[in-house]
């Protein structure tokens, strides 16, 4: 017996309603017209990748930062409307963002 059947046995009057609109609102990220700038710097001798130029909601940018960090398995932070990723991952980040529908501009070497 799976979980759905057990729940039906416990609560026979309950109707299951899943609205696709609610799940879309949670997962959607606001896309923009201007490209996100992806640049490379060295701070204290360590390479970092900086993403800036997102003009949507800060919460969406934070979600994007978390997703990039978990996908690449690296550390990073979100400060002053910039995503800072530890290491030189410009190519991988640009590929991920292009899959999501963002336009990305590479700055520097």
Biopython code that builds the backbone (N, CA, C, O; Angstrom):
import numpy as np
from Bio.PDB.StructureBuilder import StructureBuilder

atoms = [
    (1, "UNK", "N", (0.839, -1.180, 0.000)),
    (1, "UNK", "CA", (0.000, 0.000, 0.000)),
    (1, "UNK", "C", (0.888, 1.249, 0.000)),
    (1, "UNK", "O", (1.765, 1.393, 0.852)),
    (2, "UNK", "N", (0.661, 2.130, -0.940)),
    (2, "UNK", "CA", (1.481, 3.332, -0.994)),
    (2, "UNK", "C", (0.870, 4.444, -0.132)),
    (2, "UNK", "O", (-0.211, 4.281, 0.435)),
    (3, "UNK", "N", (1.554, 5.533, -0.048)),
    (3, "UNK", "CA", (1.171, 6.627, 0.833)),
    (3, "UNK", "C", (-0.177, 7.233, 0.458)),
    (3, "UNK", "O", (-0.960, 7.572, 1.345)),
    (4, "UNK", "N", (-0.464, 7.375, -0.815)),
    (4, "UNK", "CA", (-1.733, 7.953, -1.258)),
    (4, "UNK", "C", (-2.923, 7.096, -0.809)),
    (4, "UNK", "O", (-3.947, 7.620, -0.371)),
    (5, "UNK", "N", (-2.774, 5.785, -0.924)),
    (5, "UNK", "CA", (-3.847, 4.888, -0.503)),
    (5, "UNK", "C", (-4.053, 4.942, 1.005)),
    (5, "UNK", "O", (-5.189, 4.907, 1.478)),
    (6, "UNK", "N", (-2.967, 5.026, 1.759)),
    (6, "UNK", "CA", (-3.072, 5.128, 3.213)),
    (6, "UNK", "C", (-3.780, 6.410, 3.620)),
    (6, "UNK", "O", (-4.605, 6.403, 4.533)),
    (7, "UNK", "N", (-3.463, 7.512, 2.948)),
    (7, "UNK", "CA", (-4.114, 8.778, 3.253)),
    (7, "UNK", "C", (-5.600, 8.734, 2.905)),
    (7, "UNK", "O", (-6.419, 9.304, 3.625)),
    (8, "UNK", "N", (-5.956, 8.063, 1.809)),
    (8, "UNK", "CA", (-7.369, 7.925, 1.448)),
    (8, "UNK", "C", (-8.126, 7.128, 2.497)),
    (8, "UNK", "O", (-9.281, 7.431, 2.798)),
    (9, "UNK", "N", (-7.473, 6.098, 3.061)),
    (9, "UNK", "CA", (-8.115, 5.309, 4.104)),
    (9, "UNK", "C", (-8.312, 6.115, 5.379)),
    (9, "UNK", "O", (-9.339, 5.984, 6.046)),
    (10, "UNK", "N", (-7.337, 6.948, 5.721)),
    (10, "UNK", "CA", (-7.428, 7.746, 6.935)),
    (10, "UNK", "C", (-8.393, 8.917, 6.790)),
    (10, "UNK", "O", (-9.123, 9.242, 7.726)),
    (11, "UNK", "N", (-8.399, 9.551, 5.617)),
    (11, "UNK", "CA", (-9.236, 10.729, 5.378)),
    (11, "UNK", "C", (-10.074, 10.524, 4.119)),
    (11, "UNK", "O", (-9.729, 11.048, 3.060)),
    (12, "UNK", "N", (-11.172, 9.766, 4.218)),
    (12, "UNK", "CA", (-11.954, 9.459, 3.003)),
    (12, "UNK", "C", (-12.686, 10.670, 2.413)),
    (12, "UNK", "O", (-12.990, 10.675, 1.220)),
    (13, "UNK", "N", (-12.971, 11.690, 3.220)),
    (13, "UNK", "CA", (-13.708, 12.851, 2.722)),
    (13, "UNK", "C", (-12.822, 13.890, 2.056)),
    (13, "UNK", "O", (-13.326, 14.779, 1.370)),
    (14, "UNK", "N", (-11.511, 13.794, 2.244)),
    (14, "UNK", "CA", (-10.583, 14.795, 1.710)),
    (14, "UNK", "C", (-10.403, 14.619, 0.203)),
    (14, "UNK", "O", (-10.205, 13.510, -0.293)),
    (15, "UNK", "N", (-10.478, 15.745, -0.509)),
    (15, "UNK", "CA", (-10.266, 15.723, -1.948)),
    (15, "UNK", "C", (-8.876, 16.278, -2.249)),
    (15, "UNK", "O", (-8.489, 17.322, -1.724)),
    (16, "UNK", "N", (-8.148, 15.589, -3.077)),
    (16, "UNK", "CA", (-6.798, 16.012, -3.452)),
    (16, "UNK", "C", (-6.911, 16.989, -4.608)),
    (16, "UNK", "O", (-7.468, 16.671, -5.659)),
    (17, "UNK", "N", (-6.376, 18.181, -4.397)),
    (17, "UNK", "CA", (-6.398, 19.187, -5.463)),
    (17, "UNK", "C", (-5.001, 19.769, -5.616)),
    (17, "UNK", "O", (-4.462, 20.387, -4.699)),
    (18, "UNK", "N", (-4.439, 19.562, -6.776)),
    (18, "UNK", "CA", (-3.118, 20.106, -7.073)),
    (18, "UNK", "C", (-3.287, 21.130, -8.184)),
    (18, "UNK", "O", (-3.701, 20.794, -9.294)),
    (19, "UNK", "N", (-2.970, 22.357, -7.883)),
    (19, "UNK", "CA", (-3.069, 23.373, -8.923)),
    (19, "UNK", "C", (-1.686, 23.622, -9.501)),
    (19, "UNK", "O", (-0.718, 23.827, -8.769)),
    (20, "UNK", "N", (-1.611, 23.599, -10.801)),
    (20, "UNK", "CA", (-0.334, 23.802, -11.474)),
    (20, "UNK", "C", (0.141, 25.242, -11.348)),
    (20, "UNK", "O", (1.342, 25.507, -11.402)),
    (21, "UNK", "N", (-0.787, 26.170, -11.183)),
    (21, "UNK", "CA", (-0.410, 27.579, -11.071)),
    (21, "UNK", "C", (0.425, 27.831, -9.821)),
    (21, "UNK", "O", (1.375, 28.612, -9.862)),
    (22, "UNK", "N", (0.082, 27.176, -8.701)),
    (22, "UNK", "CA", (0.833, 27.375, -7.464)),
    (22, "UNK", "C", (2.251, 26.855, -7.600)),
    (22, "UNK", "O", (3.190, 27.502, -7.137)),
    (23, "UNK", "N", (2.426, 25.691, -8.230)),
    (23, "UNK", "CA", (3.773, 25.155, -8.383)),
    (23, "UNK", "C", (4.590, 25.984, -9.366)),
    (23, "UNK", "O", (5.803, 26.114, -9.200)),
    (24, "UNK", "N", (3.946, 26.549, -10.388)),
    (24, "UNK", "CA", (4.676, 27.389, -11.331)),
    (24, "UNK", "C", (5.148, 28.679, -10.678)),
    (24, "UNK", "O", (6.246, 29.150, -10.976)),
    (25, "UNK", "N", (4.349, 29.258, -9.799)),
    (25, "UNK", "CA", (4.746, 30.493, -9.135)),
    (25, "UNK", "C", (5.971, 30.283, -8.261)),
    (25, "UNK", "O", (6.823, 31.167, -8.169)),
    (26, "UNK", "N", (6.069, 29.120, -7.616)),
    (26, "UNK", "CA", (7.197, 28.844, -6.740)),
    (26, "UNK", "C", (8.491, 28.621, -7.525)),
    (26, "UNK", "O", (9.562, 29.042, -7.087)),
    (27, "UNK", "N", (8.398, 27.964, -8.678)),
    (27, "UNK", "CA", (9.593, 27.588, -9.424)),
    (27, "UNK", "C", (10.036, 28.614, -10.458)),
    (27, "UNK", "O", (11.154, 28.519, -10.963)),
    (28, "UNK", "N", (9.200, 29.586, -10.788)),
    (28, "UNK", "CA", (9.542, 30.491, -11.878)),
    (28, "UNK", "C", (10.515, 31.575, -11.411)),
    (28, "UNK", "O", (10.421, 32.079, -10.292)),
    (29, "UNK", "N", (11.431, 31.910, -12.280)),
    (29, "UNK", "CA", (12.389, 32.984, -12.040)),
    (29, "UNK", "C", (12.151, 34.036, -13.111)),
    (29, "UNK", "O", (12.001, 33.713, -14.289)),
    (30, "UNK", "N", (12.119, 35.281, -12.701)),
    (30, "UNK", "CA", (11.836, 36.372, -13.611)),
    (30, "UNK", "C", (13.003, 36.567, -14.560)),
    (30, "UNK", "O", (14.140, 36.741, -14.120)),
    (31, "UNK", "N", (12.733, 36.540, -15.855)),
    (31, "UNK", "CA", (13.774, 36.729, -16.861)),
    (31, "UNK", "C", (13.845, 38.196, -17.244)),
    (31, "UNK", "O", (12.882, 38.941, -17.061)),
    (32, "UNK", "N", (14.982, 38.607, -17.773)),
    (32, "UNK", "CA", (15.214, 40.019, -18.046)),
    (32, "UNK", "C", (15.675, 40.243, -19.473)),
    (32, "UNK", "O", (15.987, 39.299, -20.198)),
    (33, "UNK", "N", (15.714, 41.521, -19.867)),
    (33, "UNK", "CA", (16.121, 41.882, -21.220)),
    (33, "UNK", "C", (17.639, 42.058, -21.335)),
    (33, "UNK", "O", (18.244, 41.585, -22.297)),
    (34, "UNK", "N", (18.255, 42.731, -20.364)),
    (34, "UNK", "CA", (19.696, 42.969, -20.397)),
    (34, "UNK", "C", (20.442, 41.702, -19.983)),
    (34, "UNK", "O", (19.952, 40.947, -19.143)),
    (35, "UNK", "N", (21.618, 41.460, -20.560)),
    (35, "UNK", "CA", (22.359, 40.250, -20.195)),
    (35, "UNK", "C", (22.963, 40.348, -18.791)),
    (35, "UNK", "O", (23.295, 41.432, -18.311)),
    (36, "UNK", "N", (23.094, 39.205, -18.163)),
    (36, "UNK", "CA", (23.790, 39.121, -16.886)),
    (36, "UNK", "C", (25.281, 39.116, -17.191)),
    (36, "UNK", "O", (25.730, 38.410, -18.094)),
    (37, "UNK", "N", (26.045, 39.898, -16.446)),
    (37, "UNK", "CA", (27.481, 40.012, -16.682)),
    (37, "UNK", "C", (28.201, 38.977, -15.824)),
    (37, "UNK", "O", (28.019, 38.922, -14.608)),
    (38, "UNK", "N", (29.018, 38.162, -16.475)),
    (38, "UNK", "CA", (29.776, 37.109, -15.809)),
    (38, "UNK", "C", (31.253, 37.462, -15.931)),
    (38, "UNK", "O", (31.812, 37.440, -17.027)),
    (39, "UNK", "N", (31.886, 37.788, -14.799)),
    (39, "UNK", "CA", (33.293, 38.179, -14.872)),
    (39, "UNK", "C", (34.135, 37.408, -13.873)),
    (39, "UNK", "O", (33.625, 36.820, -12.919)),
    (40, "UNK", "N", (35.428, 37.427, -14.114)),
    (40, "UNK", "CA", (36.406, 36.673, -13.350)),
    (40, "UNK", "C", (37.350, 37.649, -12.668)),
    (40, "UNK", "O", (37.829, 38.601, -13.284)),
    (41, "UNK", "N", (37.613, 37.405, -11.390)),
    (41, "UNK", "CA", (38.571, 38.224, -10.641)),
    (41, "UNK", "C", (39.396, 37.321, -9.748)),
    (41, "UNK", "O", (39.075, 36.152, -9.536)),
    (42, "UNK", "N", (40.464, 37.895, -9.233)),
    (42, "UNK", "CA", (41.248, 37.225, -8.199)),
    (42, "UNK", "C", (41.240, 38.117, -6.976)),
    (42, "UNK", "O", (41.588, 39.295, -7.049)),
    (43, "UNK", "N", (40.843, 37.549, -5.854)),
    (43, "UNK", "CA", (40.858, 38.275, -4.587)),
    (43, "UNK", "C", (41.710, 37.495, -3.610)),
    (43, "UNK", "O", (41.460, 36.320, -3.340)),
    (44, "UNK", "N", (42.720, 38.168, -3.086)),
    (44, "UNK", "CA", (43.671, 37.540, -2.160)),
    (44, "UNK", "C", (44.297, 36.293, -2.786)),
    (44, "UNK", "O", (44.561, 35.309, -2.095)),
    (45, "UNK", "N", (44.531, 36.343, -4.095)),
    (45, "UNK", "CA", (45.175, 35.247, -4.800)),
    (45, "UNK", "C", (44.257, 34.109, -5.190)),
    (45, "UNK", "O", (44.698, 33.161, -5.839)),
    (46, "UNK", "N", (42.989, 34.178, -4.811)),
    (46, "UNK", "CA", (42.047, 33.096, -5.115)),
    (46, "UNK", "C", (41.098, 33.533, -6.235)),
    (46, "UNK", "O", (40.626, 34.669, -6.234)),
    (47, "UNK", "N", (40.817, 32.637, -7.192)),
    (47, "UNK", "CA", (39.921, 32.999, -8.300)),
    (47, "UNK", "C", (38.459, 32.987, -7.856)),
    (47, "UNK", "O", (38.046, 32.121, -7.084)),
    (48, "UNK", "N", (37.680, 33.953, -8.346)),
    (48, "UNK", "CA", (36.240, 33.989, -8.099)),
    (48, "UNK", "C", (35.527, 34.387, -9.388)),
    (48, "UNK", "O", (36.101, 35.038, -10.261)),
    (49, "UNK", "N", (34.275, 33.983, -9.484)),
    (49, "UNK", "CA", (33.418, 34.352, -10.602)),
    (49, "UNK", "C", (32.303, 35.222, -10.046)),
    (49, "UNK", "O", (31.667, 34.859, -9.057)),
    (50, "UNK", "N", (32.061, 36.362, -10.671)),
    (50, "UNK", "CA", (31.054, 37.305, -10.194)),
    (50, "UNK", "C", (29.957, 37.446, -11.253)),
    (50, "UNK", "O", (30.240, 37.649, -12.434)),
    (51, "UNK", "N", (28.702, 37.335, -10.811)),
    (51, "UNK", "CA", (27.549, 37.547, -11.682)),
    (51, "UNK", "C", (26.830, 38.791, -11.203)),
    (51, "UNK", "O", (26.494, 38.901, -10.024)),
    (52, "UNK", "N", (26.592, 39.724, -12.104)),
    (52, "UNK", "CA", (25.881, 40.949, -11.728)),
    (52, "UNK", "C", (25.051, 41.428, -12.902)),
    (52, "UNK", "O", (25.214, 40.953, -14.026)),
    (53, "UNK", "N", (24.162, 42.370, -12.636)),
    (53, "UNK", "CA", (23.340, 42.938, -13.689)),
    (53, "UNK", "C", (21.939, 42.369, -13.750)),
    (53, "UNK", "O", (21.225, 42.605, -14.725)),
    (54, "UNK", "N", (21.523, 41.622, -12.733)),
    (54, "UNK", "CA", (20.159, 41.088, -12.694)),
    (54, "UNK", "C", (19.245, 42.175, -12.170)),
    (54, "UNK", "O", (19.511, 42.736, -11.107)),
    (55, "UNK", "N", (18.165, 42.491, -12.891)),
    (55, "UNK", "CA", (17.303, 43.576, -12.457)),
    (55, "UNK", "C", (15.939, 43.095, -11.982)),
    (55, "UNK", "O", (14.985, 43.873, -11.963)),
    (56, "UNK", "N", (15.832, 41.831, -11.599)),
    (56, "UNK", "CA", (14.587, 41.289, -11.062)),
    (56, "UNK", "C", (14.570, 41.386, -9.541)),
    (56, "UNK", "O", (15.291, 42.190, -8.949)),
    (57, "UNK", "N", (13.747, 40.566, -8.929)),
    (57, "UNK", "CA", (13.623, 40.552, -7.477)),
    (57, "UNK", "C", (14.861, 39.927, -6.848)),
    (57, "UNK", "O", (15.445, 38.995, -7.400)),
    (58, "UNK", "N", (15.254, 40.446, -5.694)),
    (58, "UNK", "CA", (16.437, 39.942, -4.994)),
    (58, "UNK", "C", (16.242, 38.491, -4.564)),
    (58, "UNK", "O", (17.197, 37.714, -4.552)),
    (59, "UNK", "N", (15.010, 38.121, -4.212)),
    (59, "UNK", "CA", (14.743, 36.747, -3.791)),
    (59, "UNK", "C", (14.991, 35.760, -4.923)),
    (59, "UNK", "O", (15.505, 34.666, -4.691)),
    (60, "UNK", "N", (14.628, 36.140, -6.151)),
    (60, "UNK", "CA", (14.882, 35.272, -7.302)),
    (60, "UNK", "C", (16.378, 35.112, -7.548)),
    (60, "UNK", "O", (16.849, 34.027, -7.890)),
    (61, "UNK", "N", (17.113, 36.197, -7.372)),
    (61, "UNK", "CA", (18.562, 36.153, -7.579)),
    (61, "UNK", "C", (19.215, 35.279, -6.503)),
    (61, "UNK", "O", (20.182, 34.571, -6.782)),
    (62, "UNK", "N", (18.692, 35.327, -5.282)),
    (62, "UNK", "CA", (19.209, 34.470, -4.206)),
    (62, "UNK", "C", (18.929, 33.006, -4.511)),
    (62, "UNK", "O", (19.776, 32.147, -4.266)),
    (63, "UNK", "N", (17.733, 32.715, -5.050)),
    (63, "UNK", "CA", (17.405, 31.336, -5.434)),
    (63, "UNK", "C", (18.354, 30.847, -6.515)),
    (63, "UNK", "O", (18.821, 29.709, -6.483)),
    (64, "UNK", "N", (18.631, 31.726, -7.474)),
    (64, "UNK", "CA", (19.542, 31.379, -8.563)),
    (64, "UNK", "C", (20.944, 31.116, -8.012)),
    (64, "UNK", "O", (21.620, 30.184, -8.448)),
    (65, "UNK", "N", (21.381, 31.940, -7.051)),
    (65, "UNK", "CA", (22.699, 31.752, -6.440)),
    (65, "UNK", "C", (22.779, 30.405, -5.753)),
    (65, "UNK", "O", (23.767, 29.687, -5.905)),
    (66, "UNK", "N", (21.753, 30.055, -5.001)),
    (66, "UNK", "CA", (21.747, 28.779, -4.291)),
    (66, "UNK", "C", (21.772, 27.612, -5.269)),
    (66, "UNK", "O", (22.476, 26.626, -5.051)),
    (67, "UNK", "N", (21.002, 27.729, -6.347)),
    (67, "UNK", "CA", (20.963, 26.659, -7.331)),
    (67, "UNK", "C", (22.310, 26.487, -8.025)),
    (67, "UNK", "O", (22.751, 25.361, -8.255)),
    (68, "UNK", "N", (22.965, 27.596, -8.358)),
    (68, "UNK", "CA", (24.283, 27.507, -9.000)),
    (68, "UNK", "C", (25.304, 26.871, -8.062)),
    (68, "UNK", "O", (26.099, 26.029, -8.482)),
    (69, "UNK", "N", (25.281, 27.272, -6.800)),
    (69, "UNK", "CA", (26.245, 26.729, -5.838)),
    (69, "UNK", "C", (26.049, 25.234, -5.633)),
    (69, "UNK", "O", (27.023, 24.486, -5.550)),
    (70, "UNK", "N", (24.797, 24.792, -5.549)),
    (70, "UNK", "CA", (24.565, 23.358, -5.349)),
    (70, "UNK", "C", (24.869, 22.564, -6.614)),
    (70, "UNK", "O", (25.375, 21.445, -6.532)),
    (71, "UNK", "N", (24.568, 23.125, -7.778)),
    (71, "UNK", "CA", (24.848, 22.429, -9.031)),
    (71, "UNK", "C", (26.343, 22.249, -9.245)),
    (71, "UNK", "O", (26.793, 21.182, -9.663)),
    (72, "UNK", "N", (27.112, 23.293, -8.957)),
    (72, "UNK", "CA", (28.559, 23.241, -9.165)),
    (72, "UNK", "C", (29.309, 22.664, -7.962)),
    (72, "UNK", "O", (30.504, 22.386, -8.055)),
    (73, "UNK", "N", (28.616, 22.482, -6.836)),
    (73, "UNK", "CA", (29.224, 21.981, -5.596)),
    (73, "UNK", "C", (30.383, 22.861, -5.148)),
    (73, "UNK", "O", (31.469, 22.370, -4.839)),
    (74, "UNK", "N", (30.139, 24.162, -5.117)),
    (74, "UNK", "CA", (31.160, 25.121, -4.683)),
    (74, "UNK", "C", (30.541, 26.073, -3.668)),
    (74, "UNK", "O", (29.326, 26.088, -3.472)),
    (75, "UNK", "N", (31.384, 26.855, -3.036)),
    (75, "UNK", "CA", (30.922, 27.868, -2.102)),
    (75, "UNK", "C", (30.709, 29.180, -2.816)),
    (75, "UNK", "O", (31.102, 29.357, -3.969)),
    (76, "UNK", "N", (30.080, 30.089, -2.112)),
    (76, "UNK", "CA", (29.846, 31.395, -2.687)),
    (76, "UNK", "C", (28.934, 32.202, -1.792)),
    (76, "UNK", "O", (28.564, 31.761, -0.704)),
    (77, "UNK", "N", (28.572, 33.387, -2.253)),
    (77, "UNK", "CA", (27.707, 34.243, -1.455)),
    (77, "UNK", "C", (26.915, 35.167, -2.369)),
    (77, "UNK", "O", (27.151, 35.250, -3.575)),
    (78, "UNK", "N", (25.964, 35.860, -1.745)),
    (78, "UNK", "CA", (25.144, 36.846, -2.432)),
    (78, "UNK", "C", (25.285, 38.146, -1.666)),
    (78, "UNK", "O", (24.783, 38.267, -0.549)),
    (79, "UNK", "N", (25.969, 39.131, -2.260)),
    (79, "UNK", "CA", (26.195, 40.412, -1.603)),
    (79, "UNK", "C", (25.997, 41.541, -2.609)),
    (79, "UNK", "O", (26.408, 41.434, -3.764)),
    (80, "UNK", "N", (25.367, 42.617, -2.161)),
    (80, "UNK", "CA", (25.226, 43.836, -2.961)),
    (80, "UNK", "C", (24.711, 43.560, -4.371)),
    (80, "UNK", "O", (25.245, 44.094, -5.343)),
    (81, "UNK", "N", (23.682, 42.735, -4.486)),
    (81, "UNK", "CA", (23.092, 42.361, -5.780)),
    (81, "UNK", "C", (24.102, 41.714, -6.726)),
    (81, "UNK", "O", (24.025, 41.889, -7.942)),
    (82, "UNK", "N", (25.043, 40.970, -6.161)),
    (82, "UNK", "CA", (26.028, 40.218, -6.941)),
    (82, "UNK", "C", (26.100, 38.802, -6.390)),
    (82, "UNK", "O", (26.003, 38.591, -5.181)),
    (83, "UNK", "N", (26.270, 37.838, -7.280)),
    (83, "UNK", "CA", (26.537, 36.464, -6.865)),
    (83, "UNK", "C", (28.032, 36.241, -6.997)),
    (83, "UNK", "O", (28.606, 36.453, -8.065)),
    (84, "UNK", "N", (28.658, 35.818, -5.919)),
    (84, "UNK", "CA", (30.090, 35.547, -5.923)),
    (84, "UNK", "C", (30.276, 34.040, -5.747)),
    (84, "UNK", "O", (29.878, 33.473, -4.729)),
    (85, "UNK", "N", (30.883, 33.397, -6.746)),
    (85, "UNK", "CA", (31.126, 31.954, -6.732)),
    (85, "UNK", "C", (32.624, 31.722, -6.614)),
    (85, "UNK", "O", (33.413, 32.338, -7.329)),
    (86, "UNK", "N", (33.013, 30.834, -5.711)),
    (86, "UNK", "CA", (34.435, 30.541, -5.529)),
    (86, "UNK", "C", (34.934, 29.685, -6.680)),
    (86, "UNK", "O", (34.374, 28.624, -6.954)),
    (87, "UNK", "N", (35.986, 30.139, -7.357)),
    (87, "UNK", "CA", (36.570, 29.410, -8.469)),
    (87, "UNK", "C", (36.216, 30.021, -9.807)),
    (87, "UNK", "O", (35.349, 30.890, -9.892)),
    (88, "UNK", "N", (36.888, 29.569, -10.850)),
    (88, "UNK", "CA", (36.654, 30.056, -12.205)),
    (88, "UNK", "C", (35.711, 29.084, -12.914)),
    (88, "UNK", "O", (36.156, 28.107, -13.516)),
    (89, "UNK", "N", (34.410, 29.355, -12.839)),
    (89, "UNK", "CA", (33.391, 28.506, -13.433)),
    (89, "UNK", "C", (32.571, 29.270, -14.465)),
    (89, "UNK", "O", (31.377, 29.015, -14.618)),
    (90, "UNK", "N", (33.197, 30.197, -15.167)),
    (90, "UNK", "CA", (32.453, 31.036, -16.106)),
    (90, "UNK", "C", (31.741, 30.227, -17.179)),
    (90, "UNK", "O", (30.568, 30.471, -17.460)),
    (91, "UNK", "N", (32.436, 29.268, -17.782)),
    (91, "UNK", "CA", (31.839, 28.502, -18.877)),
    (91, "UNK", "C", (30.648, 27.674, -18.401)),
    (91, "UNK", "O", (29.610, 27.641, -19.062)),
    (92, "UNK", "N", (30.797, 27.008, -17.257)),
    (92, "UNK", "CA", (29.711, 26.177, -16.734)),
    (92, "UNK", "C", (28.519, 27.033, -16.316)),
    (92, "UNK", "O", (27.371, 26.673, -16.577)),
    (93, "UNK", "N", (28.790, 28.163, -15.668)),
    (93, "UNK", "CA", (27.715, 29.048, -15.223)),
    (93, "UNK", "C", (26.972, 29.624, -16.424)),
    (93, "UNK", "O", (25.743, 29.699, -16.421)),
    (94, "UNK", "N", (27.711, 30.027, -17.444)),
    (94, "UNK", "CA", (27.078, 30.579, -18.641)),
    (94, "UNK", "C", (26.196, 29.534, -19.324)),
    (94, "UNK", "O", (25.123, 29.865, -19.826)),
    (95, "UNK", "N", (26.640, 28.277, -19.345)),
    (95, "UNK", "CA", (25.838, 27.208, -19.953)),
    (95, "UNK", "C", (24.555, 26.971, -19.149)),
    (95, "UNK", "O", (23.487, 26.782, -19.731)),
    (96, "UNK", "N", (24.655, 26.981, -17.828)),
    (96, "UNK", "CA", (23.487, 26.779, -16.971)),
    (96, "UNK", "C", (22.485, 27.915, -17.158)),
    (96, "UNK", "O", (21.283, 27.678, -17.278)),
    (97, "UNK", "N", (22.986, 29.147, -17.182)),
    (97, "UNK", "CA", (22.093, 30.296, -17.326)),
    (97, "UNK", "C", (21.433, 30.331, -18.706)),
    (97, "UNK", "O", (20.271, 30.722, -18.824)),
    (98, "UNK", "N", (22.157, 29.928, -19.742)),
    (98, "UNK", "CA", (21.573, 29.899, -21.087)),
    (98, "UNK", "C", (20.484, 28.842, -21.187)),
    (98, "UNK", "O", (19.499, 29.032, -21.901)),
    (99, "UNK", "N", (20.653, 27.713, -20.469)),
    (99, "UNK", "CA", (19.608, 26.692, -20.438)),
    (99, "UNK", "C", (18.329, 27.231, -19.808)),
    (99, "UNK", "O", (17.227, 26.862, -20.212)),
    (100, "UNK", "N", (18.482, 28.110, -18.812)),
    (100, "UNK", "CA", (17.338, 28.685, -18.119)),
    (100, "UNK", "C", (16.691, 29.815, -18.914)),
    (100, "UNK", "O", (15.605, 30.272, -18.559)),
    (101, "UNK", "N", (17.341, 30.272, -19.984)),
    (101, "UNK", "CA", (16.761, 31.298, -20.826)),
    (101, "UNK", "C", (17.336, 32.692, -20.602)),
    (101, "UNK", "O", (16.834, 33.661, -21.171)),
    (102, "UNK", "N", (18.366, 32.811, -19.794)),
    (102, "UNK", "CA", (19.010, 34.110, -19.567)),
    (102, "UNK", "C", (19.983, 34.389, -20.699)),
    (102, "UNK", "O", (20.527, 33.469, -21.310)),
    (103, "UNK", "N", (20.194, 35.670, -20.969)),
    (103, "UNK", "CA", (21.279, 36.046, -21.863)),
    (103, "UNK", "C", (22.455, 36.450, -20.971)),
    (103, "UNK", "O", (22.286, 37.187, -19.999)),
    (104, "UNK", "N", (23.629, 35.966, -21.309)),
    (104, "UNK", "CA", (24.805, 36.151, -20.470)),
    (104, "UNK", "C", (25.916, 36.779, -21.299)),
    (104, "UNK", "O", (26.123, 36.410, -22.454)),
    (105, "UNK", "N", (26.623, 37.724, -20.706)),
    (105, "UNK", "CA", (27.744, 38.379, -21.369)),
    (105, "UNK", "C", (28.993, 38.106, -20.563)),
    (105, "UNK", "O", (29.020, 38.336, -19.354)),
    (106, "UNK", "N", (30.039, 37.613, -21.228)),
    (106, "UNK", "CA", (31.304, 37.303, -20.565)),
    (106, "UNK", "C", (32.190, 38.529, -20.613)),
    (106, "UNK", "O", (32.390, 39.124, -21.672)),
    (107, "UNK", "N", (32.728, 38.909, -19.444)),
    (107, "UNK", "CA", (33.575, 40.096, -19.334)),
    (107, "UNK", "C", (34.944, 39.641, -18.832)),
    (107, "UNK", "O", (35.029, 38.843, -17.899)),
    (108, "UNK", "N", (35.996, 40.140, -19.438)),
    (108, "UNK", "CA", (37.351, 39.793, -19.022)),
    (108, "UNK", "C", (37.844, 38.560, -19.748)),
    (108, "UNK", "O", (37.051, 37.823, -20.332)),
    (109, "UNK", "N", (39.140, 38.331, -19.718)),
    (109, "UNK", "CA", (39.861, 37.253, -20.340)),
    (109, "UNK", "C", (39.177, 36.098, -20.762)),
    (109, "UNK", "O", (39.794, 35.175, -21.295)),
]
sb = StructureBuilder()
sb.init_structure("model")
sb.init_model(0)
sb.init_chain("A")
sb.init_seg("    ")
for serial, (resi, resn, name, xyz) in enumerate(atoms, 1):
    if name == "N":
        sb.init_residue(resn, " ", resi, " ")
    sb.init_atom(name, np.array(xyz, "f"), 0.0, 1.0, " ", f" {name:<3s}", serial, name[0])
structure = sb.get_structure()
